Amino acid sequence: MIEKGVGWWTIVHVLALLLPQALGVTIPISLLLGLLIGLGRLSADREFVALQACGISIFRVLRPVAGLAIVACVVTGYVMIEALPNANQAFREIAFNVTASRAESDVKPRVFSRPIRTTSCTSRTRFPAGGWRDVFVADSTRPDETSVYLAEGGRMIVDREQRVVELLLETGTRHTTFSRSPKNTKGAL
């Protein structure tokens, strides 16, 4: 996101949205580690024996431990059931909005860019109102074939309701090569 030029407030917000994932594991592990260290220390120093000699039951010692375990269970349940799904959804929305708002501006004239991981794009010129002229797109989505599209024009279409970003190419050809038989290619208008 830093490479895409996203503002610092958005990056801090995204990092905060990643916290519930860490808390879902960190809370139970920290409780376990704290109990092991605390109770292990009481046992190693024979303080349990001293407590029993003073008439304090082991069940009375375990009451705060049980209370802390219940609190940790409730907090972990809230994080896993409520906070984590909400944070993941908010993260997806921010990622889509960043991708959608920067998709067309990422394709610079005469520079190969990768708006999508398996696709490279470039164009000769860019129109001020949006869109490109003389577009070249290389698509390697499928591992056994590579398609190259050459078009006179193109633009990005963002459908925010369906959460889809599409590339519309106008008046072009497609050339496909297959890794099993590189001599056989398909071209289409």
RODO-2510 file (C-alpha; in nm, 4 decimals, decimal comma):
residues 189
     n   res          X          Y          Z
     1     m     0,0000     0,0000     0,0000
     2     i     0,2907     0,2336     0,0621
     3     e     0,4093     0,1635    -0,2930
     4     k     0,0644     0,2546    -0,4270
     5     g     0,0803     0,5936    -0,2548
     6     v    -0,1895     0,5290     0,0034
     7     g    -0,2099     0,7811     0,2879
     8     w    -0,0584     0,7084     0,6280
     9     w    -0,3935     0,7194     0,8057
    10     t    -0,5225     0,4379     0,5808
    11     i    -0,2089     0,2312     0,6460
    12     v    -0,2436     0,2789     1,0236
    13     h    -0,6116     0,1810     0,9957
    14     v    -0,5203    -0,1355     0,8022
    15     l    -0,2580    -0,2273     1,0628
    16     a    -0,5174    -0,1794     1,3378
    17     l    -0,7523    -0,4092     1,1455
    18     l    -0,4876    -0,6828     1,1610
    19     l    -0,4790    -0,6778     1,5438
    20     p    -0,7780    -0,9122     1,6011
    21     q    -0,5965    -1,1868     1,4098
    22     a    -0,3056    -1,1619     1,6511
    23     l    -0,5263    -1,1298     1,9597
    24     g    -0,7156    -1,4503     1,8756
    25     v    -0,3936    -1,6445     1,9374
    26     t    -0,2080    -1,4130     2,1743
    27     i    -0,4678    -1,4004     2,4541
    28     p    -0,4908    -1,7794     2,5118
    29     i    -0,1161    -1,8321     2,4733
    30     s    -0,0314    -1,5480     2,7135
    31     l    -0,2790    -1,6835     2,9708
    32     l    -0,1273    -2,0297     2,9421
    33     l     0,2274    -1,8988     2,9686
    34     g     0,1424    -1,6755     3,2649
    35     l    -0,0280    -1,9613     3,4507
    36     l     0,2586    -2,1989     3,3833
    37     i     0,5164    -1,9509     3,5086
    38     g     0,3130    -1,8374     3,8126
    39     l     0,1931    -2,1770     3,9313
    40     g     0,5235    -2,3404     3,8443
    41     r     0,7045    -2,0861     4,0574
    42     l     0,4657    -2,1421     4,3503
    43     s     0,5250    -2,5149     4,3215
    44     a     0,9044    -2,4943     4,2792
    45     d     0,9485    -2,2697     4,5822
    46     r     0,7187    -2,4926     4,7898
    47     e     0,4877    -2,1999     4,8545
    48     f     0,1852    -2,4237     4,8018
    49     v     0,3000    -2,6272     5,1008
    50     a     0,3339    -2,3098     5,3091
    51     l    -0,0139    -2,1932     5,2013
    52     q    -0,1655    -2,5288     5,2998
    53     a     0,0166    -2,5151     5,6345
    54     c    -0,1536    -2,1779     5,6967
    55     g    -0,4919    -2,3385     5,6261
    56     i    -0,5468    -2,1961     5,2781
    57     s    -0,7075    -2,4491     5,0466
    58     i    -0,5751    -2,5121     4,6970
    59     f    -0,9256    -2,4380     4,5638
    60     r    -0,9099    -2,0913     4,7183
    61     v    -0,5819    -2,0289     4,5350
    62     l    -0,7340    -2,1475     4,2080
    63     r    -1,0393    -1,9126     4,2269
    64     p    -0,8553    -1,6112     4,0808
    65     v    -0,7001    -1,8385     3,8193
    66     a    -1,0445    -1,9646     3,7165
    67     g    -1,1787    -1,6077     3,7073
    68     l    -0,8921    -1,4946     3,4877
    69     a    -0,9438    -1,7959     3,2587
    70     i    -1,3150    -1,7115     3,2208
    71     v    -1,2348    -1,3474     3,1393
    72     a    -0,9747    -1,4561     2,8827
    73     c    -1,2237    -1,7029     2,7319
    74     v    -1,4918    -1,4348     2,6979
    75     v    -1,2504    -1,1821     2,5447
    76     t    -1,1114    -1,4414     2,3031
    77     g    -1,4648    -1,5466     2,2072
    78     y    -1,5588    -1,1852     2,1341
    79     v    -1,2432    -1,1350     1,9272
    80     m    -1,2965    -1,4534     1,7233
    81     i    -1,6741    -1,4237     1,6756
    82     e    -1,7264    -1,0484     1,6430
    83     a    -1,4083    -0,8453     1,5987
    84     l    -1,2153    -1,0686     1,3568
    85     p    -1,4893    -1,1042     1,0896
    86     n    -1,5654    -0,7310     1,1065
    87     a    -1,1971    -0,6424     1,0762
    88     n    -1,1496    -0,8809     0,7830
    89     q    -1,4497    -0,7304     0,6014
    90     a    -1,3243    -0,3760     0,6599
    91     f    -0,9784    -0,4808     0,5349
    92     r    -1,1305    -0,6274     0,2158
    93     e    -1,3283    -0,3077     0,1557
    94     i    -1,0219    -0,0870     0,1999
    95     a    -0,8125    -0,3128    -0,0269
    96     f    -1,0827    -0,3094    -0,2977
    97     n    -1,1235     0,0694    -0,2765
    98     v    -0,7474     0,1210    -0,3046
    99     t    -0,7270    -0,1199    -0,5989
   100     a    -1,0289     0,0290    -0,7729
   101     s    -0,9223     0,3909    -0,7277
   102     r    -0,5655     0,3335    -0,8427
   103     a    -0,6140     0,0636    -1,1092
   104     e    -0,6373     0,2928    -1,4095
   105     s    -0,3793     0,5422    -1,2881
   106     d    -0,1283     0,2601    -1,2282
   107     v    -0,0992     0,1972    -1,6023
   108     k     0,1471     0,4597    -1,7205
   109     p     0,2165     0,5255    -2,0900
   110     r     0,5204     0,3371    -2,2233
   111     v     0,5886     0,1691    -1,8867
   112     f     0,5019    -0,1930    -1,8095
   113     s     0,2993    -0,2175    -1,4908
   114     r     0,1242    -0,4994    -1,3085
   115     p    -0,2156    -0,3800    -1,1845
   116     i    -0,3011    -0,7472    -1,1302
   117     r    -0,0355    -0,9957    -1,0219
   118     t    -0,0555    -1,2134    -1,3370
   119     t    -0,1150    -0,9326    -1,5874
   120     s     0,1222    -0,6772    -1,7387
   121     c    -0,0102    -0,3648    -1,9126
   122     t     0,1216    -0,0673    -2,1031
   123     s    -0,0144     0,1885    -2,3476
   124     r     0,1201     0,4454    -2,5865
   125     t    -0,0844     0,7393    -2,4545
   126     r    -0,3326     0,8093    -2,1798
   127     f    -0,6431     1,0231    -2,2189
   128     p    -0,7016     1,2967    -1,9584
   129     a    -1,0634     1,1848    -1,9078
   130     g    -0,9534     0,8232    -1,8522
   131     g    -0,8626     0,5348    -2,0764
   132     w    -0,5663     0,4562    -2,3001
   133     r    -0,4729     0,4400    -2,6671
   134     d    -0,2663     0,1569    -2,8243
   135     v    -0,2878    -0,0887    -2,5358
   136     f    -0,0702    -0,3971    -2,4783
   137     v    -0,1804    -0,6540    -2,2165
   138     a    -0,0002    -0,9803    -2,1331
   139     d    -0,2094    -1,2255    -1,9284
   140     s    -0,0461    -1,5303    -1,7658
   141     t    -0,3339    -1,6282    -1,5358
   142     r    -0,3338    -1,9863    -1,6621
   143     p    -0,0035    -2,1642    -1,6021
   144     d    -0,0041    -2,3520    -1,9350
   145     e    -0,0800    -2,0577    -2,1656
   146     t    -0,0014    -1,6912    -2,2112
   147     s    -0,2313    -1,4500    -2,3929
   148     v    -0,1248    -1,1169    -2,5382
   149     y    -0,3874    -0,8567    -2,6256
   150     l    -0,3198    -0,5656    -2,8608
   151     a    -0,5987    -0,3068    -2,8765
   152     e    -0,6537     0,0400    -3,0207
   153     g    -0,8119     0,1592    -2,6959
   154     g    -0,8950     0,0488    -2,3459
   155     r    -1,0193     0,1601    -2,0067
   156     m    -1,0980     0,0288    -1,6608
   157     i    -1,4575    -0,0230    -1,5521
   158     v    -1,5180    -0,0334    -1,1761
   159     d    -1,8443    -0,1852    -1,0516
   160     r    -1,8488    -0,1050    -0,6798
   161     e    -2,1756    -0,2917    -0,6125
   162     q    -2,0488    -0,6186    -0,7611
   163     r    -1,6952    -0,5434    -0,6368
   164     v    -1,5419    -0,6052    -0,9794
   165     v    -1,2722    -0,4211    -1,1728
   166     e    -1,2790    -0,5016    -1,5454
   167     l    -1,0504    -0,4068    -1,8317
   168     l    -1,2414    -0,3118    -2,1476
   169     l    -1,0366    -0,3323    -2,4676
   170     e    -1,1665    -0,1880    -2,7956
   171     t    -1,0791    -0,3067    -3,1481
   172     g    -0,7990    -0,5488    -3,0789
   173     t    -0,6498    -0,8920    -3,1290
   174     r    -0,5546    -1,1742    -2,8971
   175     h    -0,2560    -1,4026    -2,9444
   176     t    -0,2208    -1,7100    -2,7239
   177     t     0,0812    -1,9384    -2,6837
   178     f     0,0743    -2,2743    -2,5103
   179     s     0,3669    -2,4049    -2,3082
   180     r     0,3181    -2,7639    -2,4354
   181     s     0,3316    -2,6625    -2,8014
   182     p     0,4899    -2,3182    -2,8435
   183     k     0,4642    -2,3294    -3,2235
   184     n     0,0841    -2,3459    -3,2139
   185     t    -0,0698    -2,0084    -3,1420
   186     k    -0,4220    -1,8757    -3,1639
   187     g    -0,5105    -1,5274    -3,2762
   188     a    -0,8566    -1,3723    -3,2679
   189     l    -1,0180    -1,0406    -3,3427
***
